[in-house]
């Protein structure tokens, strides 16, 4: 399968964790056809995670439900998201799953996902574009799969006018949060210390009321905050 979307610039390295052989091979052909380099292609979490250091992918495509042939067991891809977040923070995980329930999507972002796509209604072009966006440092939040009740946003009291309560610097920090940057990267982009970033975030949480960073990122997108383009470190 080929997609008429050739990427320019440095080659994007991608790791694929998908239990279905046909779908895994299709993803590999799709990504390589778009000019990316597939550095790992696995069906099991243990094999996948053991290759991360040597493979050094920019983006990891992760399935959530991994059936083990002949074992009658199912592995949870969320475990992979947590491991990547804790031990390979430079890898940007993109969940590609048949699940579209809001609570599942939020759980993935809580575990460290940088993007989420539903297998049931995503095109080949959208997969390639999503991988490219994550490789650039962006975050891909599926707003249609989320609802205020699932994210407790109805109780935050944060309408669009809430942005007026933020200082200019706080809005800048919020924009980087929406783009998926961590505190260290925000500090580097803005030329301030990580401690100052944390202070700004404390004020933002107090003013907008989200419970965690995933909710804050979703809220920022709903409020229309501008997401900057992240440079590579």
C-alpha positions in Angstrom: 0.0 0.0 0.0 1.4 3.4 -0.9 0.3 6.8 0.3 1.0 9.9 -1.7 2.6 11.7 1.2 6.4 11.7 1.1 8.1 13.4 4.0 10.9 15.8 3.8 13.7 16.4 6.3 15.3 13.7 8.5 13.9 10.2 8.4 11.3 9.3 10.9 11.9 6.1 12.8 8.8 4.1 13.8 8.2 1.0 16.0 5.1 -1.0 15.5 3.3 -3.1 18.2 0.3 -4.9 16.7 -0.8 -8.5 17.3 -2.6 -9.1 13.9 0.0 -10.1 11.3 -1.8 -8.8 8.3 -2.5 -5.4 9.9 1.0 -5.2 11.2 2.5 -5.9 7.7 0.1 -3.4 6.2 1.2 -0.7 8.7 4.9 -1.4 7.9 4.3 -1.2 4.1 2.3 2.0 4.6 4.9 3.8 6.8 7.8 2.7 4.6 5.9 3.7 1.5 5.7 7.2 3.0 9.5 7.4 3.5 9.7 6.4 7.1 11.9 3.7 8.6 10.3 0.9 10.6 12.8 -0.1 13.2 10.7 -2.6 15.1 7.7 -4.7 14.3 6.4 -6.8 17.2 3.3 -8.7 18.3 4.2 -9.1 22.0 4.9 -6.3 24.6 8.0 -8.0 26.1 9.7 -8.3 22.7 8.7 -4.8 21.8 10.0 -3.2 24.9 13.3 -5.1 24.8 14.0 -3.5 21.4 13.4 0.1 22.4 16.9 1.1 23.4 18.6 -0.3 20.3 15.8 0.6 17.9 15.5 4.2 19.2 12.2 5.1 17.4 10.8 8.6 17.2 7.2 7.3 17.3 5.8 4.0 18.6 2.5 2.7 17.2 0.8 0.8 20.0 -2.2 -1.4 19.9 -4.2 -1.7 23.1 -5.4 -5.3 23.0 -2.8 -7.8 22.1 -3.9 -11.4 21.9 -1.3 -14.1 22.4 -1.8 -16.9 19.9 -1.8 -20.3 21.5 -1.8 -18.9 25.1 -5.4 -17.7 25.4 -4.2 -14.5 27.1 -4.5 -10.8 26.2 -1.9 -8.2 27.0 -2.8 -4.6 27.8 -1.0 -2.0 25.6 -1.4 0.6 28.4 1.5 -1.1 30.2 3.6 -0.3 27.1 2.6 3.4 27.3 3.6 3.6 31.0 6.9 1.9 30.3 7.7 4.2 27.4 6.8 7.3 29.5 9.0 6.2 32.4 12.0 4.7 30.6 12.0 6.1 27.0 10.5 9.6 27.3 11.8 10.6 23.9 9.6 8.0 22.1 6.2 9.5 21.2 3.5 6.8 21.6 0.6 6.8 19.1 -2.3 4.5 20.1 -4.0 2.8 17.2 -7.0 0.9 18.6 -10.5 -0.2 17.9 -11.7 1.3 21.2 -13.3 4.7 21.0 -14.8 5.0 24.5 -13.8 8.3 26.2 -12.6 6.6 29.4 -10.3 4.4 27.4 -8.8 7.4 25.5 -8.3 9.3 28.7 -6.6 6.3 30.3 -4.1 6.2 27.5 -3.2 9.9 27.8 -2.9 9.5 31.5 -0.4 6.6 30.8 1.7 8.7 28.5 0.2 8.5 25.0 1.0 11.4 22.7 -1.7 10.6 20.2 -4.8 8.4 19.7 -6.4 7.0 16.5 -9.4 4.7 16.2 -8.8 1.8 13.7 -12.5 1.8 12.8 -12.6 5.1 11.0 -9.0 6.2 10.2 -7.5 6.4 6.7 -4.0 5.4 5.6 -3.2 9.1 5.0 -4.4 10.0 8.5 -2.1 7.4 10.1 1.0 8.7 8.2 0.1 12.3 9.0 -0.4 11.5 12.7 3.0 9.8 12.9 4.6 12.8 11.2 2.9 15.2 13.6 4.0 13.3 16.7 7.6 13.1 15.3 7.5 16.9 15.1 6.6 17.1 18.8 2.9 17.7 18.5 0.2 15.9 20.4 -2.8 14.4 18.7 -5.9 14.5 20.9 -9.1 13.1 19.4 -11.6 15.7 20.6 -14.6 13.8 19.0 -13.8 10.8 21.3 -13.8 12.9 24.4 -16.6 14.5 26.3 -16.7 17.0 29.2 -18.3 14.5 31.6 -15.6 11.9 31.1 -12.9 14.4 31.7 -14.7 16.3 34.5 -14.4 19.5 32.4 -18.0 20.5 33.2 -17.1 21.2 36.8 -13.9 23.2 36.0 -15.7 26.4 35.3 -13.3 27.2 32.4 -15.2 28.8 29.5 -13.2 30.4 26.7 -13.2 33.7 28.7 -11.1 31.9 31.3 -8.0 32.6 29.1 -8.3 36.3 30.1 -7.4 35.2 33.7 -4.0 34.0 32.4 -1.0 36.1 32.0 0.7 36.2 28.6 3.5 33.9 29.8 0.9 31.5 31.3 -0.8 31.3 27.9 2.5 30.5 26.3 3.1 27.7 28.8 -0.4 26.4 28.2 0.2 26.3 24.5 3.2 24.1 25.0 1.3 21.8 27.2 -1.3 21.4 24.5 1.5 20.6 22.0 2.6 17.8 24.3 5.8 19.3 25.6 7.1 18.4 29.1 8.4 20.9 31.6 12.0 20.6 30.5 11.1 21.3 26.9 8.9 24.2 27.8 11.7 25.7 29.8 14.1 25.3 26.8 11.7 26.9 24.3 10.8 29.9 26.5 14.3 30.4 27.9 13.3 30.1 31.5 14.1 27.6 34.3 12.1 24.4 34.9 11.2 25.7 38.3 9.6 28.8 36.7 7.6 26.6 34.4 6.3 24.6 37.4 5.3 27.9 39.1 3.4 29.0 36.0 1.6 25.6 35.8 0.6 25.9 39.4 -1.1 29.2 38.6 -2.7 27.8 35.5 -4.1 24.8 37.4 -5.5 27.1 40.1 -7.1 29.4 37.6 -8.6 26.8 35.2 -9.2 23.9 37.6 -8.2 20.7 35.7 -7.2 17.7 37.8 -4.2 16.6 35.8 -2.1 17.4 32.7 -4.1 15.3 30.3 -7.3 17.3 31.2 -5.3 20.5 31.0 -4.1 19.7 27.4 -7.6 18.8 26.3 -9.0 22.0 27.9 -6.3 24.1 26.2 -7.4 22.7 22.8 -11.1 23.4 23.6 -10.2 26.9 24.6 -8.5 27.5 21.2 -5.0 28.0 22.6 -2.3 28.3 19.9 0.0 25.3 19.9 3.6 26.2 18.9 5.8 24.1 16.7 8.3 22.2 18.9 11.9 22.1 17.9 13.9 18.8 18.5 16.2 18.7 21.5 
